[in-house]
C-alpha cells in the first residue's frame, strides 16, 4: 500500500501489519525528530521504498485529472449510473 505523509500513525501501521500488508508511508518531519529523541523501532524508508513511492505520483495525477471535471468532483449527477458514465468518459479522454 502506498500512502502520503498524512497517514503514518502508529494505529494505521499496526492495522496494516496485522493484515500482512506491506506499507510505503513516509514519516512526517516532526515524527522523525520525535523518534530520534526516543528509542524504538526505526521505520526504514530505503531505496526500495523510494522506488515504490514514485509510482504513487501516477495515481495522484489520475485523481487530479478526474477532479478537474466539476460534475465529477462535486457529484452533481443524481444517479450512480450517470456518475459512472462520467467517470468512464473521463478515463477514456485521459487514456487518449
C-alpha positions as CSV (number, residue, x, y, z in Angstrom):
1,X,0.0,0.0,0.0
2,X,1.3,3.5,-0.9
3,X,0.2,6.5,1.2
4,X,1.3,10.0,1.7
5,X,2.6,11.7,4.8
6,X,-0.9,12.2,6.2
7,X,-1.3,8.6,7.3
8,X,1.9,7.4,9.1
9,X,0.2,7.0,12.6
10,X,1.1,4.0,14.8
11,X,-2.5,2.8,14.6
12,X,-2.6,2.8,10.8
13,X,0.8,1.0,10.6
14,X,-0.3,-1.6,13.2
15,X,-3.6,-2.2,11.4
16,X,-1.7,-2.9,8.1
17,X,0.9,-5.0,9.9
18,X,-1.8,-7.2,11.4
19,X,-3.2,-7.9,8.0
20,X,0.2,-8.6,6.4
21,X,0.1,-5.5,4.1
22,X,3.4,-4.1,3.1
23,X,3.1,-0.3,3.5
24,X,5.2,2.5,2.0
25,X,4.3,5.6,4.0
26,X,6.9,8.3,4.5
27,X,7.1,9.8,8.0
28,X,6.5,13.5,8.7
29,X,9.5,15.6,9.7
30,X,8.1,16.2,13.2
31,X,7.7,12.4,13.7
32,X,11.3,11.8,12.6
33,X,12.6,14.4,15.0
34,X,10.5,12.9,17.8
35,X,11.7,9.4,17.0
36,X,15.3,10.5,17.3
37,X,14.7,11.6,20.9
38,X,13.1,8.3,22.0
39,X,14.3,4.8,21.4
40,X,12.1,2.5,19.4
41,X,11.8,0.6,16.2
42,X,13.1,2.8,13.3
43,X,11.0,3.0,10.2
44,X,13.2,2.2,7.2
45,X,12.4,4.2,4.1
46,X,15.2,2.9,1.9
47,X,15.9,2.7,-1.8
48,X,13.3,0.0,-2.5
49,X,10.6,2.0,-0.7
50,X,11.6,5.2,-2.6
51,X,11.1,3.4,-5.9
52,X,7.7,2.1,-4.9
53,X,6.7,5.6,-3.8
54,X,7.4,7.1,-7.2
55,X,4.6,5.1,-8.7
56,X,2.1,6.9,-6.4
57,X,2.5,10.0,-8.5
58,X,0.7,8.4,-11.4
59,X,-2.3,7.7,-9.2
60,X,-2.4,11.2,-7.8
61,X,-2.3,12.7,-11.3
62,X,-5.2,10.5,-12.4
63,X,-7.3,11.7,-9.5
64,X,-6.3,15.3,-10.2
65,X,-7.5,14.9,-13.8
66,X,-10.8,13.4,-12.7
67,X,-11.4,16.2,-10.2
68,X,-11.0,18.8,-12.9
69,X,-14.4,17.8,-14.1
70,X,-16.7,19.9,-12.0
71,X,-19.6,17.5,-12.2
72,X,-17.5,14.6,-11.0
73,X,-15.7,16.5,-8.3
74,X,-18.9,17.8,-6.7
75,X,-21.2,14.8,-7.6
76,X,-23.9,16.7,-9.4
77,X,-25.3,13.5,-11.0
78,X,-28.4,12.2,-9.3
79,X,-27.9,8.5,-10.3
80,X,-24.9,6.2,-9.8
81,X,-25.3,5.1,-13.4
82,X,-24.7,8.6,-14.8
83,X,-21.9,9.3,-12.4
84,X,-20.2,6.0,-13.5
85,X,-20.7,7.1,-17.1
86,X,-18.9,10.4,-16.4
87,X,-16.0,8.5,-14.8
88,X,-15.7,6.2,-17.8
89,X,-15.8,9.2,-20.2
90,X,-13.2,11.0,-18.1
91,X,-11.0,7.9,-18.1
92,X,-11.4,7.4,-21.9
93,X,-10.3,11.0,-22.5
94,X,-7.4,10.7,-20.3
95,X,-6.3,7.5,-22.0
96,X,-6.5,9.1,-25.4
